[in-house]
Amino acid sequence: MQARVSVTLKPGVLDPQGKAIEGALHALGHGAVESVRQGKVFDVALKATDRAAAEAELRRVCEALLANTVIEDYAIAFPGEPA
Amino acid sequence: MQARVSVTLKPGVLDPQGKAIEGALHALGHGAVESVRQGKVFDVALKATDRAAAEAELRRVCEALLANTVIEDYAIAFPGEPA
């Protein structure tokens, strides 16, 4: 079973990497860009075939390793399935 | 207008970072995880209000800076709108 985990900074947490990208885009003439925040995405293949079990396992994985829940939020999606 | 750009490695491109995460998860007892591939996500706020114009601008931004199209694919999504 294929899942996608997105890890993004919580609102209010400073994102110097996003700011740097924003500055670079403005310098390149992309003035239409107002702001950029960067996060991480993980495409995870799981042995589980049951969606609920897969989601529960992914939550444990996110809490243990993929996300720093002090400053980051995570979202779990199953592509090819209605959200 | 808010958009989300996901940048992922093309299939076949080696992903040592994903492999390291996979190994760490196995070591932590998460054997249900078969494989992990890591990518980047950018939450971009744009001045454009027209979806087609925003998407065209984001394509230019991806080609110019956000993605290395030799080894990476990008996908543009507008959250809050049907895909």
Backbone of each chain as nested JSON, in Angstrom:
{
  "chains": [
    {"id": "A", "residues": [
      {"number": 1, "name": "MET", "atoms": {"N": [0.846, -1.199, 0.0], "CA": [0.0, 0.0, 0.0], "C": [0.879, 1.246, 0.0]}},
      {"number": 2, "name": "GLN", "atoms": {"N": [0.526, 2.19, -0.874], "CA": [1.358, 3.376, -1.074], "C": [0.742, 4.564, -0.326]}},
      {"number": 3, "name": "ALA", "atoms": {"N": [1.552, 5.286, 0.43], "CA": [1.046, 6.448, 1.156], "C": [2.009, 7.606, 0.973]}},
      {"number": 4, "name": "ARG", "atoms": {"N": [1.484, 8.809, 1.144], "CA": [2.33, 10.001, 1.084], "C": [2.178, 10.768, 2.386]}},
      {"number": 5, "name": "VAL", "atoms": {"N": [3.317, 11.017, 3.042], "CA": [3.335, 11.778, 4.285], "C": [3.963, 13.138, 3.996]}},
      {"number": 6, "name": "SER", "atoms": {"N": [3.25, 14.197, 4.315], "CA": [3.795, 15.556, 4.162], "C": [4.079, 16.122, 5.537]}},
      {"number": 7, "name": "VAL", "atoms": {"N": [5.288, 16.626, 5.709], "CA": [5.689, 17.222, 6.984], "C": [5.99, 18.695, 6.724]}},
      {"number": 8, "name": "THR", "atoms": {"N": [5.245, 19.573, 7.379], "CA": [5.416, 21.011, 7.169], "C": [5.612, 21.7, 8.517]}},
      {"number": 9, "name": "LEU", "atoms": {"N": [6.28, 22.819, 8.488], "CA": [6.464, 23.598, 9.715], "C": [5.122, 24.121, 10.205]}},
      {"number": 10, "name": "LYS", "atoms": {"N": [4.937, 24.136, 11.515], "CA": [3.712, 24.713, 12.077], "C": [3.664, 26.206, 11.763]}},
      {"number": 11, "name": "PRO", "atoms": {"N": [2.449, 26.76, 11.643], "CA": [2.352, 28.208, 11.424], "C": [3.053, 28.95, 12.562]}},
      {"number": 12, "name": "GLY", "atoms": {"N": [3.792, 29.979, 12.217], "CA": [4.48, 30.769, 13.238], "C": [5.923, 30.348, 13.445]}},
      {"number": 13, "name": "VAL", "atoms": {"N": [6.28, 29.143, 13.018], "CA": [7.676, 28.713, 13.139], "C": [8.471, 29.339, 11.992]}},
      {"number": 14, "name": "LEU", "atoms": {"N": [9.568, 29.984, 12.315], "CA": [10.38, 30.64, 11.284], "C": [10.919, 29.623, 10.289]}},
      {"number": 15, "name": "ASP", "atoms": {"N": [10.95, 30.01, 8.99], "CA": [11.399, 29.104, 7.938], "C": [12.446, 29.818, 7.093]}},
      {"number": 16, "name": "PRO", "atoms": {"N": [13.7, 29.852, 7.562], "CA": [14.738, 30.586, 6.822], "C": [14.986, 30.009, 5.432]}},
      {"number": 17, "name": "GLN", "atoms": {"N": [14.812, 28.686, 5.28], "CA": [15.01, 28.058, 3.962], "C": [13.958, 28.57, 2.97]}},
      {"number": 18, "name": "GLY", "atoms": {"N": [12.703, 28.606, 3.436], "CA": [11.633, 29.148, 2.592], "C": [11.886, 30.604, 2.24]}},
      {"number": 19, "name": "LYS", "atoms": {"N": [12.345, 31.371, 3.217], "CA": [12.646, 32.791, 2.982], "C": [13.743, 32.955, 1.949]}},
      {"number": 20, "name": "ALA", "atoms": {"N": [14.754, 32.079, 2.003], "CA": [15.859, 32.142, 1.047], "C": [15.364, 31.849, -0.364]}},
      {"number": 21, "name": "ILE", "atoms": {"N": [14.467, 30.858, -0.479], "CA": [13.897, 30.524, -1.794], "C": [13.086, 31.701, -2.315]}},
      {"number": 22, "name": "GLU", "atoms": {"N": [12.292, 32.297, -1.41], "CA": [11.483, 33.465, -1.765], "C": [12.374, 34.591, -2.299]}},
      {"number": 23, "name": "GLY", "atoms": {"N": [13.468, 34.865, -1.579], "CA": [14.389, 35.908, -2.007], "C": [15.008, 35.595, -3.358]}},
      {"number": 24, "name": "ALA", "atoms": {"N": [15.37, 34.328, -3.564], "CA": [15.985, 33.921, -4.833], "C": [14.994, 34.081, -5.98]}},
      {"number": 25, "name": "LEU", "atoms": {"N": [13.722, 33.727, -5.715], "CA": [12.708, 33.845, -6.775], "C": [12.466, 35.309, -7.133]}},
      {"number": 26, "name": "HIS", "atoms": {"N": [12.452, 36.175, -6.135], "CA": [12.282, 37.603, -6.424], "C": [13.465, 38.125, -7.237]}},
      {"number": 27, "name": "ALA", "atoms": {"N": [14.672, 37.677, -6.859], "CA": [15.875, 38.104, -7.587], "C": [15.85, 37.609, -9.027]}},
      {"number": 28, "name": "LEU", "atoms": {"N": [15.185, 36.474, -9.264], "CA": [15.094, 35.919, -10.621], "C": [13.928, 36.528, -11.404]}},
      {"number": 29, "name": "GLY", "atoms": {"N": [13.21, 37.462, -10.776], "CA": [12.136, 38.141, -11.501], "C": [10.748, 37.557, -11.286]}},
      {"number": 30, "name": "HIS", "atoms": {"N": [10.634, 36.579, -10.38], "CA": [9.318, 35.97, -10.127], "C": [8.604, 36.745, -9.011]}},
      {"number": 31, "name": "GLY", "atoms": {"N": [8.216, 37.978, -9.338], "CA": [7.613, 38.853, -8.339], "C": [6.214, 38.427, -7.934]}},
      {"number": 32, "name": "ALA", "atoms": {"N": [5.598, 37.541, -8.72], "CA": [4.23, 37.102, -8.412], "C": [4.199, 36.191, -7.188]}},
      {"number": 33, "name": "VAL", "atoms": {"N": [5.37, 35.703, -6.779], "CA": [5.424, 34.83, -5.609], "C": [5.437, 35.681, -4.341]}},
      {"number": 34, "name": "GLU", "atoms": {"N": [4.456, 35.48, -3.496], "CA": [4.365, 36.274, -2.265], "C": [5.173, 35.666, -1.131]}},
      {"number": 35, "name": "SER", "atoms": {"N": [5.05, 34.358, -0.943], "CA": [5.819, 33.712, 0.116], "C": [5.978, 32.232, -0.194]}},
      {"number": 36, "name": "VAL", "atoms": {"N": [7.02, 31.651, 0.388], "CA": [7.318, 30.226, 0.2], "C": [7.632, 29.637, 1.563]}},
      {"number": 37, "name": "ARG", "atoms": {"N": [7.046, 28.484, 1.847], "CA": [7.451, 27.718, 3.03], "C": [7.801, 26.309, 2.575]}},
      {"number": 38, "name": "GLN", "atoms": {"N": [8.93, 25.802, 3.067], "CA": [9.37, 24.492, 2.599], "C": [9.089, 23.409, 3.618]}},
      {"number": 39, "name": "GLY", "atoms": {"N": [8.706, 22.257, 3.12], "CA": [8.521, 21.088, 3.964], "C": [9.108, 19.862, 3.302]}},
      {"number": 40, "name": "LYS", "atoms": {"N": [8.781, 18.704, 3.848], "CA": [9.304, 17.445, 3.339], "C": [8.155, 16.535, 2.969]}},
      {"number": 41, "name": "VAL", "atoms": {"N": [8.411, 15.671, 2.008], "CA": [7.391, 14.701, 1.641], "C": [8.046, 13.318, 1.611]}},
      {"number": 42, "name": "PHE", "atoms": {"N": [7.335, 12.324, 2.107], "CA": [7.851, 10.957, 2.135], "C": [6.851, 10.055, 1.427]}},
      {"number": 43, "name": "ASP", "atoms": {"N": [7.299, 9.363, 0.376], "CA": [6.455, 8.368, -0.269], "C": [6.807, 7.024, 0.35]}},
      {"number": 44, "name": "VAL", "atoms": {"N": [5.848, 6.461, 1.078], "CA": [6.103, 5.266, 1.872], "C": [5.303, 4.1, 1.305]}},
      {"number": 45, "name": "ALA", "atoms": {"N": [5.971, 2.979, 1.056], "CA": [5.274, 1.74, 0.687], "C": [5.166, 0.88, 1.93]}},
      {"number": 46, "name": "LEU", "atoms": {"N": [3.956, 0.399, 2.197], "CA": [3.69, -0.381, 3.411], "C": [3.221, -1.782, 3.055]}},
      {"number": 47, "name": "LYS", "atoms": {"N": [3.533, -2.717, 3.952], "CA": [3.045, -4.084, 3.74], "C": [1.552, -4.18, 4.014]}},
      {"number": 48, "name": "ALA", "atoms": {"N": [1.042, -3.315, 4.917], "CA": [-0.385, -3.38, 5.282], "C": [-1.263, -3.196, 4.055]}},
      {"number": 49, "name": "THR", "atoms": {"N": [-2.367, -3.892, 4.003], "CA": [-3.335, -3.707, 2.919], "C": [-4.582, -3.007, 3.443]}},
      {"number": 50, "name": "ASP", "atoms": {"N": [-4.686, -2.939, 4.759], "CA": [-5.842, -2.294, 5.386], "C": [-5.521, -0.826, 5.633]}},
      {"number": 51, "name": "ARG", "atoms": {"N": [-6.373, 0.042, 5.163], "CA": [-6.108, 1.481, 5.236], "C": [-5.983, 1.984, 6.666]}},
      {"number": 52, "name": "ALA", "atoms": {"N": [-6.87, 1.519, 7.538], "CA": [-6.844, 1.992, 8.936], "C": [-5.547, 1.561, 9.619]}},
      {"number": 53, "name": "ALA", "atoms": {"N": [-5.135, 0.301, 9.392], "CA": [-3.892, -0.194, 9.988], "C": [-2.699, 0.578, 9.436]}},
      {"number": 54, "name": "ALA", "atoms": {"N": [-2.73, 0.856, 8.129], "CA": [-1.634, 1.592, 7.508], "C": [-1.53, 2.989, 8.114]}},
      {"number": 55, "name": "GLU", "atoms": {"N": [-2.681, 3.626, 8.295], "CA": [-2.67, 4.985, 8.841], "C": [-2.154, 4.997, 10.279]}},
      {"number": 56, "name": "ALA", "atoms": {"N": [-2.574, 4.006, 11.069], "CA": [-2.117, 3.931, 12.458], "C": [-0.602, 3.727, 12.508]}},
      {"number": 57, "name": "GLU", "atoms": {"N": [-0.093, 2.845, 11.636], "CA": [1.353, 2.602, 11.605], "C": [2.103, 3.87, 11.177]}},
      {"number": 58, "name": "LEU", "atoms": {"N": [1.556, 4.572, 10.185], "CA": [2.215, 5.792, 9.71], "C": [2.231, 6.874, 10.783]}},
      {"number": 59, "name": "ARG", "atoms": {"N": [1.172, 6.933, 11.588], "CA": [1.17, 7.917, 12.687], "C": [2.309, 7.615, 13.665]}},
      {"number": 60, "name": "ARG", "atoms": {"N": [2.505, 6.324, 13.967], "CA": [3.608, 5.959, 14.866], "C": [4.954, 6.329, 14.236]}},
      {"number": 61, "name": "VAL", "atoms": {"N": [5.079, 6.061, 12.923], "CA": [6.324, 6.36, 12.204], "C": [6.604, 7.868, 12.221]}},
      {"number": 62, "name": "CYS", "atoms": {"N": [5.553, 8.662, 12.019], "CA": [5.714, 10.125, 12.011], "C": [6.149, 10.613, 13.387]}},
      {"number": 63, "name": "GLU", "atoms": {"N": [5.488, 10.102, 14.429], "CA": [5.809, 10.552, 15.788], "C": [7.221, 10.124, 16.166]}},
      {"number": 64, "name": "ALA", "atoms": {"N": [7.636, 8.935, 15.686], "CA": [8.938, 8.395, 16.082], "C": [10.085, 9.033, 15.327]}},
      {"number": 65, "name": "LEU", "atoms": {"N": [9.883, 9.306, 14.03], "CA": [11.048, 9.644, 13.212], "C": [10.82, 10.763, 12.196]}},
      {"number": 66, "name": "LEU", "atoms": {"N": [9.712, 10.722, 11.48], "CA": [9.604, 11.612, 10.315], "C": [9.347, 13.063, 10.675]}},
      {"number": 67, "name": "ALA", "atoms": {"N": [8.608, 13.292, 11.756], "CA": [8.261, 14.676, 12.1], "C": [8.759, 15.018, 13.497]}},
      {"number": 68, "name": "ASN", "atoms": {"N": [9.166, 16.254, 13.661], "CA": [9.436, 16.793, 14.989], "C": [8.162, 17.535, 15.395]}},
      {"number": 69, "name": "THR", "atoms": {"N": [7.329, 16.865, 16.186], "CA": [5.984, 17.404, 16.416], "C": [5.978, 18.655, 17.296]}},
      {"number": 70, "name": "VAL", "atoms": {"N": [7.132, 19.038, 17.81], "CA": [7.205, 20.319, 18.533], "C": [7.029, 21.486, 17.544]}},
      {"number": 71, "name": "ILE", "atoms": {"N": [7.657, 21.34, 16.382], "CA": [7.626, 22.461, 15.421], "C": [6.99, 22.089, 14.085]}},
      {"number": 72, "name": "GLU", "atoms": {"N": [6.662, 20.802, 13.892], "CA": [6.153, 20.388, 12.583], "C": [4.798, 19.689, 12.691]}},
      {"number": 73, "name": "ASP", "atoms": {"N": [3.983, 19.884, 11.654], "CA": [2.74, 19.133, 11.49], "C": [2.962, 18.06, 10.435]}},
      {"number": 74, "name": "TYR", "atoms": {"N": [2.203, 16.977, 10.515], "CA": [2.269, 16.004, 9.423], "C": [0.873, 15.669, 8.932]}},
      {"number": 75, "name": "ALA", "atoms": {"N": [0.809, 15.292, 7.655], "CA": [-0.46, 14.885, 7.056], "C": [-0.212, 13.602, 6.283]}},
      {"number": 76, "name": "ILE", "atoms": {"N": [-1.148, 12.673, 6.389], "CA": [-1.022, 11.371, 5.726], "C": [-2.09, 11.275, 4.65]}},
      {"number": 77, "name": "ALA", "atoms": {"N": [-1.678, 10.917, 3.436], "CA": [-2.646, 10.779, 2.341], "C": [-2.388, 9.464, 1.62]}},
      {"number": 78, "name": "PHE", "atoms": {"N": [-3.443, 8.921, 1.058], "CA": [-3.318, 7.687, 0.286], "C": [-3.677, 8.005, -1.159]}},
      {"number": 79, "name": "PRO", "atoms": {"N": [-2.653, 8.221, -2.012], "CA": [-2.948, 8.602, -3.395], "C": [-3.746, 7.486, -4.085]}},
      {"number": 80, "name": "GLY", "atoms": {"N": [-4.611, 7.888, -4.978], "CA": [-5.435, 6.902, -5.673], "C": [-6.684, 6.555, -4.915]}},
      {"number": 81, "name": "GLU", "atoms": {"N": [-6.82, 7.141, -3.722], "CA": [-8.056, 6.96, -2.963], "C": [-8.675, 8.325, -2.731]}},
      {"number": 82, "name": "PRO", "atoms": {"N": [-9.99, 8.41, -2.657], "CA": [-10.576, 9.7, -2.305], "C": [-10.131, 10.125, -0.913]}},
      {"number": 83, "name": "ALA", "atoms": {"N": [-9.809, 11.412, -0.76], "CA": [-9.267, 11.906, 0.523], "C": [-10.301, 11.816, 1.641]}}
    ]},
    {"id": "B", "residues": [
      {"number": 1, "name": "MET", "atoms": {"N": [-3.354, 33.526, -3.793], "CA": [-3.713, 32.144, -4.138], "C": [-2.651, 31.205, -3.587]}},
      {"number": 2, "name": "GLN", "atoms": {"N": [-3.114, 30.149, -2.943], "CA": [-2.212, 29.225, -2.268], "C": [-2.01, 27.976, -3.134]}},
      {"number": 3, "name": "ALA", "atoms": {"N": [-0.768, 27.56, -3.309], "CA": [-0.492, 26.359, -4.09], "C": [0.53, 25.502, -3.373]}},
      {"number": 4, "name": "ARG", "atoms": {"N": [0.509, 24.226, -3.68], "CA": [1.495, 23.313, -3.111], "C": [2.247, 22.627, -4.25]}},
      {"number": 5, "name": "VAL", "atoms": {"N": [3.578, 22.758, -4.211], "CA": [4.426, 22.125, -5.216], "C": [5.168, 20.974, -4.538]}},
      {"number": 6, "name": "SER", "atoms": {"N": [5.032, 19.768, -5.108], "CA": [5.771, 18.61, -4.591], "C": [6.854, 18.25, -5.583]}},
      {"number": 7, "name": "VAL", "atoms": {"N": [8.073, 18.1, -5.076], "CA": [9.212, 17.739, -5.92], "C": [9.736, 16.392, -5.442]}},
      {"number": 8, "name": "THR", "atoms": {"N": [9.694, 15.401, -6.323], "CA": [10.122, 14.048, -5.944], "C": [11.147, 13.539, -6.952]}},
      {"number": 9, "name": "LEU", "atoms": {"N": [11.985, 12.643, -6.5], "CA": [12.973, 12.048, -7.403], "C": [12.265, 11.209, -8.46]}},
      {"number": 10, "name": "LYS", "atoms": {"N": [12.775, 11.248, -9.684], "CA": [12.208, 10.407, -10.74], "C": [12.419, 8.937, -10.377]}},
      {"number": 11, "name": "PRO", "atoms": {"N": [11.522, 8.063, -10.856], "CA": [11.727, 6.633, -10.598], "C": [13.078, 6.198, -11.167]}},
      {"number": 12, "name": "GLY", "atoms": {"N": [13.802, 5.386, -10.422], "CA": [15.096, 4.897, -10.895], "C": [16.269, 5.705, -10.368]}},
      {"number": 13, "name": "VAL", "atoms": {"N": [16.01, 6.945, -9.914], "CA": [17.09, 7.743, -9.337], "C": [17.328, 7.266, -7.905]}},
      {"number": 14, "name": "LEU", "atoms": {"N": [18.573, 6.976, -7.569], "CA": [18.893, 6.489, -6.23], "C": [18.547, 7.54, -5.175]}},
      {"number": 15, "name": "ASP", "atoms": {"N": [18.026, 7.087, -4.029], "CA": [17.607, 7.983, -2.962], "C": [18.234, 7.52, -1.64]}},
      {"number": 16, "name": "PRO", "atoms": {"N": [19.5, 7.861, -1.42], "CA": [20.18, 7.387, -0.204], "C": [19.518, 7.894, 1.076]}},
      {"number": 17, "name": "GLN", "atoms": {"N": [18.932, 9.096, 1.01], "CA": [18.269, 9.653, 2.189], "C": [17.037, 8.804, 2.545]}},
      {"number": 18, "name": "GLY", "atoms": {"N": [16.255, 8.469, 1.531], "CA": [15.096, 7.594, 1.757], "C": [15.529, 6.244, 2.306]}},
      {"number": 19, "name": "LYS", "atoms": {"N": [16.623, 5.706, 1.748], "CA": [17.139, 4.406, 2.207], "C": [17.562, 4.465, 3.666]}},
      {"number": 20, "name": "ALA", "atoms": {"N": [18.169, 5.6, 4.053], "CA": [18.608, 5.762, 5.447], "C": [17.403, 5.788, 6.385]}},
      {"number": 21, "name": "ILE", "atoms": {"N": [16.34, 6.496, 5.965], "CA": [15.121, 6.558, 6.781], "C": [14.512, 5.161, 6.903]}},
      {"number": 22, "name": "GLU", "atoms": {"N": [14.481, 4.45, 5.767], "CA": [13.965, 3.074, 5.741], "C": [14.732, 2.198, 6.73]}},
      {"number": 23, "name": "GLY", "atoms": {"N": [16.05, 2.288, 6.701], "CA": [16.878, 1.504, 7.616], "C": [16.619, 1.864, 9.064]}},
      {"number": 24, "name": "ALA", "atoms": {"N": [16.469, 3.175, 9.328], "CA": [16.22, 3.623, 10.698], "C": [14.872, 3.109, 11.189]}},
      {"number": 25, "name": "LEU", "atoms": {"N": [13.872, 3.125, 10.305], "CA": [12.545, 2.655, 10.712], "C": [12.568, 1.16, 11.013]}},
      {"number": 26, "name": "HIS", "atoms": {"N": [13.301, 0.403, 10.182], "CA": [13.41, -1.039, 10.457], "C": [14.102, -1.266, 11.795]}},
      {"number": 27, "name": "ALA", "atoms": {"N": [15.155, -0.486, 12.044], "CA": [15.886, -0.621, 13.311], "C": [15.011, -0.262, 14.505]}},
      {"number": 28, "name": "LEU", "atoms": {"N": [14.053, 0.639, 14.295], "CA": [13.129, 1.035, 15.366], "C": [11.949, 0.074, 15.493]}},
      {"number": 29, "name": "GLY", "atoms": {"N": [11.919, -0.97, 14.662], "CA": [10.865, -1.976, 14.79], "C": [9.677, -1.764, 13.877]}},
      {"number": 30, "name": "HIS", "atoms": {"N": [9.766, -0.792, 12.961], "CA": [8.652, -0.559, 12.028], "C": [8.845, -1.398, 10.763]}},
      {"number": 31, "name": "GLY", "atoms": {"N": [8.696, -2.703, 10.944], "CA": [8.947, -3.629, 9.836], "C": [7.887, -3.585, 8.755]}},
      {"number": 32, "name": "ALA", "atoms": {"N": [6.745, -2.961, 9.059], "CA": [5.667, -2.89, 8.072], "C": [5.997, -1.938, 6.925]}},
      {"number": 33, "name": "VAL", "atoms": {"N": [7.045, -1.118, 7.137], "CA": [7.434, -0.169, 6.09], "C": [8.32, -0.883, 5.072]}},
      {"number": 34, "name": "GLU", "atoms": {"N": [7.886, -0.88, 3.818], "CA": [8.658, -1.574, 2.783], "C": [9.724, -0.676, 2.174]}},
      {"number": 35, "name": "SER", "atoms": {"N": [9.353, 0.548, 1.855], "CA": [10.343, 1.458, 1.285], "C": [9.919, 2.896, 1.52]}},
      {"number": 36, "name": "VAL", "atoms": {"N": [10.905, 3.774, 1.51], "CA": [10.664, 5.202, 1.707], "C": [11.45, 5.961, 0.645]}},
      {"number": 37, "name": "ARG", "atoms": {"N": [10.802, 6.935, 0.027], "CA": [11.521, 7.87, -0.837], "C": [11.19, 9.285, -0.376]}},
      {"number": 38, "name": "GLN", "atoms": {"N": [12.228, 10.097, -0.254], "CA": [11.993, 11.435, 0.256], "C": [11.98, 12.477, -0.843]}},
      {"number": 39, "name": "GLY", "atoms": {"N": [11.098, 13.451, -0.683], "CA": [11.051, 14.587, -1.599], "C": [10.868, 15.869, -0.83]}},
      {"number": 40, "name": "LYS", "atoms": {"N": [10.559, 16.934, -1.568], "CA": [10.383, 18.247, -0.942], "C": [9.003, 18.771, -1.281]}},
      {"number": 41, "name": "VAL", "atoms": {"N": [8.487, 19.605, -0.405], "CA": [7.201, 20.227, -0.673], "C": [7.348, 21.723, -0.415]}},
      {"number": 42, "name": "PHE", "atoms": {"N": [6.739, 22.512, -1.288], "CA": [6.797, 23.972, -1.152], "C": [5.376, 24.507, -1.122]}},
      {"number": 43, "name": "ASP", "atoms": {"N": [5.033, 25.209, -0.056], "CA": [3.747, 25.893, 0.0], "C": [3.974, 27.323, -0.451]}},
      {"number": 44, "name": "VAL", "atoms": {"N": [3.401, 27.647, -1.598], "CA": [3.688, 28.929, -2.237], "C": [2.422, 29.792, -2.247]}},
      {"number": 45, "name": "ALA", "atoms": {"N": [2.541, 31.029, -1.788], "CA": [1.447, 32.001, -1.917], "C": [1.749, 32.891, -3.111]}},
      {"number": 46, "name": "LEU", "atoms": {"N": [0.762, 33.042, -3.972], "CA": [0.95, 33.793, -5.215], "C": [0.01, 34.984, -5.26]}},
      {"number": 47, "name": "LYS", "atoms": {"N": [0.454, 36.052, -5.948], "CA": [-0.425, 37.215, -6.113], "C": [-1.545, 36.915, -7.111]}},
      {"number": 48, "name": "ALA", "atoms": {"N": [-1.269, 36.016, -8.064], "CA": [-2.263, 35.712, -9.108], "C": [-3.555, 35.193, -8.481]}},
      {"number": 49, "name": "THR", "atoms": {"N": [-4.68, 35.557, -9.073], "CA": [-5.96, 35.029, -8.611], "C": [-6.532, 34.065, -9.634]}},
      {"number": 50, "name": "ASP", "atoms": {"N": [-5.938, 34.078, -10.824], "CA": [-6.392, 33.189, -11.896], "C": [-5.598, 31.889, -11.839]}},
      {"number": 51, "name": "ARG", "atoms": {"N": [-6.294, 30.778, -11.801], "CA": [-5.653, 29.494, -11.606], "C": [-4.689, 29.145, -12.724]}},
      {"number": 52, "name": "ALA", "atoms": {"N": [-5.093, 29.415, -13.978], "CA": [-4.238, 29.071, -15.122], "C": [-2.95, 29.895, -15.094]}},
      {"number": 53, "name": "ALA", "atoms": {"N": [-3.085, 31.192, -14.761], "CA": [-1.899, 32.056, -14.689], "C": [-0.984, 31.602, -13.562]}},
      {"number": 54, "name": "ALA", "atoms": {"N": [-1.584, 31.228, -12.426], "CA": [-0.795, 30.769, -11.286], "C": [-0.026, 29.501, -11.644]}},
      {"number": 55, "name": "GLU", "atoms": {"N": [-0.701, 28.588, -12.336], "CA": [-0.044, 27.33, -12.686], "C": [1.106, 27.571, -13.669]}},
      {"number": 56, "name": "ALA", "atoms": {"N": [0.892, 28.468, -14.638], "CA": [1.95, 28.776, -15.61], "C": [3.157, 29.38, -14.892]}},
      {"number": 57, "name": "GLU", "atoms": {"N": [2.896, 30.306, -13.957], "CA": [3.991, 30.942, -13.21], "C": [4.723, 29.889, -12.368]}},
      {"number": 58, "name": "LEU", "atoms": {"N": [3.967, 28.989, -11.745], "CA": [4.608, 27.965, -10.906], "C": [5.464, 27.013, -11.739]}},
      {"number": 59, "name": "ARG", "atoms": {"N": [5.018, 26.728, -12.968], "CA": [5.848, 25.873, -13.836], "C": [7.192, 26.544, -14.107]}},
      {"number": 60, "name": "ARG", "atoms": {"N": [7.142, 27.858, -14.384], "CA": [8.404, 28.58, -14.624], "C": [9.281, 28.558, -13.376]}},
      {"number": 61, "name": "VAL", "atoms": {"N": [8.647, 28.737, -12.205], "CA": [9.377, 28.729, -10.934], "C": [10.031, 27.364, -10.698]}},
      {"number": 62, "name": "CYS", "atoms": {"N": [9.282, 26.296, -10.993], "CA": [9.819, 24.938, -10.791], "C": [11.004, 24.694, -11.708]}},
      {"number": 63, "name": "GLU", "atoms": {"N": [10.845, 25.076, -12.982], "CA": [11.918, 24.832, -13.947], "C": [13.163, 25.655, -13.596]}},
      {"number": 64, "name": "ALA", "atoms": {"N": [12.93, 26.875, -13.059], "CA": [14.043, 27.78, -12.792], "C": [14.78, 27.421, -11.511]}},
      {"number": 65, "name": "LEU", "atoms": {"N": [14.026, 27.011, -10.469], "CA": [14.675, 26.94, -9.164], "C": [14.284, 25.726, -8.325]}},
      {"number": 66, "name": "LEU", "atoms": {"N": [12.988, 25.423, -8.26], "CA": [12.551, 24.456, -7.242], "C": [12.922, 23.017, -7.57]}},
      {"number": 67, "name": "ALA", "atoms": {"N": [12.933, 22.664, -8.857], "CA": [13.198, 21.268, -9.219], "C": [14.405, 21.179, -10.136]}},
      {"number": 68, "name": "ASN", "atoms": {"N": [15.169, 20.128, -9.984], "CA": [16.212, 19.781, -10.945], "C": [15.582, 18.752, -11.873]}},
      {"number": 69, "name": "THR", "atoms": {"N": [15.105, 19.221, -13.038], "CA": [14.27, 18.356, -13.88], "C": [15.052, 17.216, -14.535]}},
      {"number": 70, "name": "VAL", "atoms": {"N": [16.362, 17.201, -14.377], "CA": [17.141, 16.045, -14.861], "C": [16.818, 14.817, -14.003]}},
      {"number": 71, "name": "ILE", "atoms": {"N": [16.693, 15.033, -12.694], "CA": [16.482, 13.893, -11.8], "C": [15.183, 13.974, -10.993]}},
      {"number": 72, "name": "GLU", "atoms": {"N": [14.475, 15.098, -11.098], "CA": [13.284, 15.253, -10.266], "C": [12.034, 15.562, -11.09]}},
      {"number": 73, "name": "ASP", "atoms": {"N": [10.904, 15.083, -10.6], "CA": [9.596, 15.452, -11.138], "C": [8.96, 16.462, -10.193]}},
      {"number": 74, "name": "TYR", "atoms": {"N": [8.07, 17.296, -10.739], "CA": [7.307, 18.163, -9.841], "C": [5.824, 18.063, -10.142]}},
      {"number": 75, "name": "ALA", "atoms": {"N": [5.034, 18.325, -9.128], "CA": [3.581, 18.317, -9.274], "C": [3.045, 19.562, -8.585]}},
      {"number": 76, "name": "ILE", "atoms": {"N": [2.074, 20.191, -9.219], "CA": [1.481, 21.422, -8.686], "C": [0.042, 21.133, -8.312]}},
      {"number": 77, "name": "ALA", "atoms": {"N": [-0.342, 21.503, -7.1], "CA": [-1.72, 21.285, -6.657], "C": [-2.237, 22.566, -6.014]}},
      {"number": 78, "name": "PHE", "atoms": {"N": [-3.535, 22.762, -6.114], "CA": [-4.168, 23.917, -5.47], "C": [-5.1, 23.388, -4.395]}},
      {"number": 79, "name": "PRO", "atoms": {"N": [-4.643, 23.396, -3.116], "CA": [-5.466, 22.829, -2.056], "C": [-6.77, 23.626, -1.943]}},
      {"number": 80, "name": "GLY", "atoms": {"N": [-7.818, 22.927, -1.582], "CA": [-9.107, 23.588, -1.47], "C": [-9.858, 23.637, -2.782]}},
      {"number": 81, "name": "GLU", "atoms": {"N": [-9.201, 23.12, -3.848], "CA": [-9.881, 23.002, -5.134], "C": [-9.894, 21.541, -5.522]}},
      {"number": 82, "name": "PRO", "atoms": {"N": [-10.909, 21.098, -6.252], "CA": [-10.873, 19.714, -6.74], "C": [-9.685, 19.52, -7.678]}},
      {"number": 83, "name": "ALA", "atoms": {"N": [-8.996, 18.415, -7.552], "CA": [-7.759, 18.169, -8.329], "C": [-8.07, 18.014, -9.813]}}
    ]}
  ]
}
